[in-house]
Amino acid sequence: MAYLPLYNSTVKVEVGVPKGATFQPVAPRQEPPIVFYGTSITHGASASRPGMPHPAILGRRLDRPVINLGFSGNGKMEPEVG
């Protein structure tokens, strides 16, 4: 899992891999993702690091995929989002 910056753009990402290393596909997850919907707090505005918003922490602790639908100032339970 890689957590990218919450409010800054990312121009380039590099991952170091030893020579001769191979990648294997990961089996699809059987359980559905946990969906979080809310405002900037859900998005991670007050988090000290990108991996520290509560949806990311709970996803790691529960070993479940997470969809974070946190919108800065706009998580107002609009019918269109449901």
N, C-alpha and C positions, 0 to 999 in steps of 0.2 A: 504494500500500500504506500502510495506517495501522496502527500498533502501539499498542494500548491498554494501560493499566497492567496489570501482571501480578498484583498482589495487592490493589489498591485498586478500589473501585467507580467506575463512570463514570455520572454522572447525566445529562449532556447533552453532545452533540458537535455542533459547528457547523463547516461548511466554507464559506469565502468563495468566491464565484463572481462574476466580472464580469457586469454587466448585459448581457443579450443573448447570453450564452454558452449553448451547447447541450451535451448529453451524447449520446454515441453508444455503442451496445452494443459490448462487446468480444467478439471471436470466441472461441468455446470453445477451451480448451487441448487439444491432441491427446495430450500425454504424461500419464501417470498421476502423481499426487502422490507425493512422497517422504513416507513415514510414519515418524515418530520415536516410540518408546515408551520411557518411563523414569520416573525419579523427579523430585524437585524441580529437580535440575540441568538436566534436559531441559526442564522447564517454564520455567525461567528464574530460579530463586530467587537465583542468585549473579550475575546479569547487572546491569551498571551502568545500563542503560536497557532499555525493553521490546523494542527491535529488536535487542538484542545476544545473546540466547540462541543457542547453536550451530545449532539448526534454522532460525532466521530468517536467520542469516548465510549458511548453505549454500544456502538457497532463493534468496536474492538473487544469490549468486555463480554458481549453476548456472542461474538464470532458470527455476526450476521451482516449481510449487505445493507447499506443505508442509502436512501435517497433524501437529500437535504433540500427542501423547498423553502429555505429561509430567504425572504425578500426584504431588503433594507427599507423600512418604513411602509411596506405595502402588504404585509401578511394580515389581511382584514377579512378572511373567510368569504371571499367573493364566490358566488354560486358558479361562476365560470371555471374556477379552479377545481371545484369538487367534481 
